[in-house]
Amino acid sequence: MTRQKADLLQGTLDMLILKALSLGALHGYGVIQRIRQMSGEMLEVEQGSLYPALYRIEQRGWVSSKWEVNETGRRAKFYALTRVGRRQLEAEEASWDRLVLAIAKMRQAT
């Protein structure tokens, strides 16, 4: 039996990236892998979606970046969560918690 992949709602990618980076700095492909791992293989982010989002959240000051050598010896841009990014993650998670609660209430209504 195969598990179906969940579709990402628009606007959630920033939060997923921030959450992945909350555990430590990563290069882009590492962010993709961590999101997949943390979601139990249910979420998969495409590179074409990830890199524009990383650029956008870096411009907002939520992450910083620097070039380093990755585990294979190649240069890669590593992203790290900033203090502002950590506060944004907390706000995004609180917003999601409210949304999930509201949806659960709607589903339970008779």
C-alpha beads as a LAMMPS data file, in Angstrom:
LAMMPS data file: protein, C-alpha beads

110 atoms
109 bonds

1 atom types
1 bond types

-500.0 500.0 xlo xhi
-500.0 500.0 ylo yhi
-500.0 500.0 zlo zhi

Masses

1 110.0

Atoms # bond

1 1 1 0.000 0.000 0.000
2 1 1 1.503 3.346 -1.000
3 1 1 1.065 6.579 0.883
4 1 1 -0.368 9.493 -1.014
5 1 1 1.633 12.706 -0.950
6 1 1 -0.132 15.689 0.578
7 1 1 -0.501 18.753 -1.610
8 1 1 0.995 21.922 -0.184
9 1 1 -1.401 24.747 0.408
10 1 1 -0.260 27.993 -1.104
11 1 1 1.723 30.068 1.407
12 1 1 3.031 27.180 3.498
13 1 1 6.412 26.759 1.842
14 1 1 8.042 29.594 3.780
15 1 1 7.019 28.017 7.085
16 1 1 8.278 24.587 6.013
17 1 1 11.648 26.038 5.028
18 1 1 11.936 27.966 8.282
19 1 1 11.032 24.830 10.254
20 1 1 13.627 22.767 8.383
21 1 1 16.272 25.408 9.094
22 1 1 15.289 25.628 12.764
23 1 1 17.320 22.460 13.290
24 1 1 20.469 23.935 11.735
25 1 1 21.952 25.444 8.594
26 1 1 21.475 23.574 5.310
27 1 1 22.137 23.957 1.614
28 1 1 19.144 23.981 -0.724
29 1 1 19.062 20.261 -1.441
30 1 1 19.436 19.617 2.298
31 1 1 16.309 21.713 2.909
32 1 1 14.413 19.551 0.410
33 1 1 15.617 16.373 2.111
34 1 1 14.833 17.630 5.610
35 1 1 11.291 18.639 4.659
36 1 1 10.757 15.216 3.130
37 1 1 12.182 13.505 6.224
38 1 1 10.306 15.646 8.783
39 1 1 7.013 15.078 6.958
40 1 1 7.400 11.312 6.945
41 1 1 7.994 11.322 3.183
42 1 1 4.592 12.982 2.613
43 1 1 5.845 16.362 1.384
44 1 1 8.180 16.929 -1.516
45 1 1 9.366 20.379 -2.509
46 1 1 10.599 20.895 -6.047
47 1 1 13.800 22.860 -6.659
48 1 1 11.870 25.249 -8.890
49 1 1 9.736 26.218 -5.883
50 1 1 12.441 26.072 -3.228
51 1 1 15.043 28.460 -4.596
52 1 1 12.688 31.396 -5.296
53 1 1 11.276 30.919 -1.782
54 1 1 14.774 30.877 -0.250
55 1 1 15.612 34.072 -2.119
56 1 1 12.366 35.702 -0.963
57 1 1 12.782 34.812 2.704
58 1 1 16.435 35.850 2.619
59 1 1 15.348 39.256 1.303
60 1 1 12.921 39.504 4.237
61 1 1 15.762 38.822 6.683
62 1 1 14.358 35.515 7.903
63 1 1 17.429 33.560 6.775
64 1 1 21.032 34.403 6.095
65 1 1 23.302 32.603 3.656
66 1 1 26.962 31.951 3.033
67 1 1 28.996 29.840 0.661
68 1 1 30.623 26.763 2.197
69 1 1 31.860 23.355 1.130
70 1 1 29.197 20.644 1.379
71 1 1 29.599 17.005 2.397
72 1 1 30.691 16.031 -1.133
73 1 1 33.424 18.679 -1.270
74 1 1 31.530 21.067 -3.562
75 1 1 30.758 24.709 -2.857
76 1 1 27.137 25.270 -1.889
77 1 1 25.128 28.107 -0.457
78 1 1 24.090 27.294 3.108
79 1 1 21.072 28.948 4.694
80 1 1 20.580 29.599 8.409
81 1 1 17.594 30.847 10.351
82 1 1 17.993 34.356 11.774
83 1 1 16.509 35.660 15.013
84 1 1 13.839 37.452 12.952
85 1 1 13.223 34.182 11.086
86 1 1 12.751 32.293 14.343
87 1 1 10.101 34.819 15.437
88 1 1 8.442 34.533 12.022
89 1 1 8.406 30.737 12.339
90 1 1 6.709 31.022 15.736
91 1 1 4.080 33.363 14.267
92 1 1 3.512 31.083 11.253
93 1 1 3.158 28.006 13.462
94 1 1 0.645 29.791 15.720
95 1 1 -1.334 30.826 12.648
96 1 1 -1.330 27.240 11.354
97 1 1 -2.439 25.940 14.745
98 1 1 -5.443 28.310 14.634
99 1 1 -6.267 27.247 11.074
100 1 1 -6.070 23.535 11.923
101 1 1 -8.322 24.087 14.943
102 1 1 -10.863 25.993 12.856
103 1 1 -10.906 23.292 10.183
104 1 1 -11.279 20.569 12.816
105 1 1 -14.254 22.427 14.296
106 1 1 -15.826 22.739 10.856
107 1 1 -15.366 19.030 10.178
108 1 1 -16.917 18.079 13.534
109 1 1 -19.938 20.339 13.120
110 1 1 -23.229 18.569 12.591

Bonds

1 1 1 2
2 1 2 3
3 1 3 4
4 1 4 5
5 1 5 6
6 1 6 7
7 1 7 8
8 1 8 9
9 1 9 10
10 1 10 11
11 1 11 12
12 1 12 13
13 1 13 14
14 1 14 15
15 1 15 16
16 1 16 17
17 1 17 18
18 1 18 19
19 1 19 20
20 1 20 21
21 1 21 22
22 1 22 23
23 1 23 24
24 1 24 25
25 1 25 26
26 1 26 27
27 1 27 28
28 1 28 29
29 1 29 30
30 1 30 31
31 1 31 32
32 1 32 33
33 1 33 34
34 1 34 35
35 1 35 36
36 1 36 37
37 1 37 38
38 1 38 39
39 1 39 40
40 1 40 41
41 1 41 42
42 1 42 43
43 1 43 44
44 1 44 45
45 1 45 46
46 1 46 47
47 1 47 48
48 1 48 49
49 1 49 50
50 1 50 51
51 1 51 52
52 1 52 53
53 1 53 54
54 1 54 55
55 1 55 56
56 1 56 57
57 1 57 58
58 1 58 59
59 1 59 60
60 1 60 61
61 1 61 62
62 1 62 63
63 1 63 64
64 1 64 65
65 1 65 66
66 1 66 67
67 1 67 68
68 1 68 69
69 1 69 70
70 1 70 71
71 1 71 72
72 1 72 73
73 1 73 74
74 1 74 75
75 1 75 76
76 1 76 77
77 1 77 78
78 1 78 79
79 1 79 80
80 1 80 81
81 1 81 82
82 1 82 83
83 1 83 84
84 1 84 85
85 1 85 86
86 1 86 87
87 1 87 88
88 1 88 89
89 1 89 90
90 1 90 91
91 1 91 92
92 1 92 93
93 1 93 94
94 1 94 95
95 1 95 96
96 1 96 97
97 1 97 98
98 1 98 99
99 1 99 100
100 1 100 101
101 1 101 102
102 1 102 103
103 1 103 104
104 1 104 105
105 1 105 106
106 1 106 107
107 1 107 108
108 1 108 109
109 1 109 110
